[in-house]
Amino acid sequence: MSKMTKSQLLEKLATSAEISKKQAGMILDVLVETAYQETKKNGEFAMPGLGKMVKKQSAARQGRNPATGATISIPAKTVLKFRVSKQAKDAIL
């Protein structure tokens, strides 16, 4: 089983929507760029039926160096998570 490539996705979009691959590519590019901008600006971007991209702040914490066992301090940072929608889970699982 192989993963779907971007070209295959564009072909599927173009065929389903009866548009050219170039137009499908432009739509996909706009969707991705919008997701990036909205997540950066508002902290989240929801794609109905698929899920939600969420920007979250993780707190500083203590960790261990697995090689030496020494305790280290892990600084706070911003992380990006994707939460799959219930609709997508039900359709796939």
N, C-alpha and C positions, 0 to 999 in steps of 0.2 A: 504494500500500500504506500503510495507516494503522496506528499503534500501538494496542495493546489498552489500553483505559481501565480504571480501577479498577472501574467499573460492569460492564463487559463481563467482567472477570475474576471478579467476584462472581457474575454470572449463570452463567458456566461452572462455577464451583465448586458453586453451589447445585444446578444441574441434574445434574451428575455425581454428587454425593453425596446427591441427593434430600433436600435440606434447604432451608430458606428463605434468601433473600438476606441477611436480618438475621443469621442464624446463621453464614452463610459470612463475613460481614463481621466478626463477633466473632472467628471463628477466625483470619482474616487479621490482625486487629489484635493478637491474642495472639501469633501467630507473629512479627510484626515487633517487638513490644515485647520478646519473649524474645530475639530476635537482638541487639537493642541492648544489653540488660542483660548477656547472656552475653559479648558481645564486650568490653564495658566492664570487666567483672569478671575474666574469664579470658583475654582477649586474642584469643579466636577463637570462632567459632560455625559449626558445620558443618551444612549442609542436605543430607542424603544424596541423591545423584542430581543435585544442582544445583551445589554448590560450598561454599566456605568463606570467611567474612568474617574477616579477620585485621587486628589492630591491631599496627602495627610502628613502631619508633623509627628515624627516619632521622638519620644523622650530620650534624654541621655540615660545610659545605664551601664552597669558593670558587666564585663564579660571575661572569658578566660582564653588565653593563648593556648591552643590545643597542643603545640609543640613543647612548651615549657610548663604549662599549668599556671603561669603567672596571671594574676588579676590585672585586667586592663580596663581603662575607661573608654566607653564608646560614646562619642558625642551625639547630640541631638541632630536630626537631619530631616529633610523633607523626602518623602517616598511617594511613588505613584503606584496605585493599586487598581485592578479591574475587578469589579463585582459583577458576576454573571447574573442575569435576570432569572426569575422563577420560570418565566415562559421558555427561555432557552434551555434551562435545566430539564424541564418537563419534556421538551421536544427531543432532546438528545439522549437523556437517560431513561 
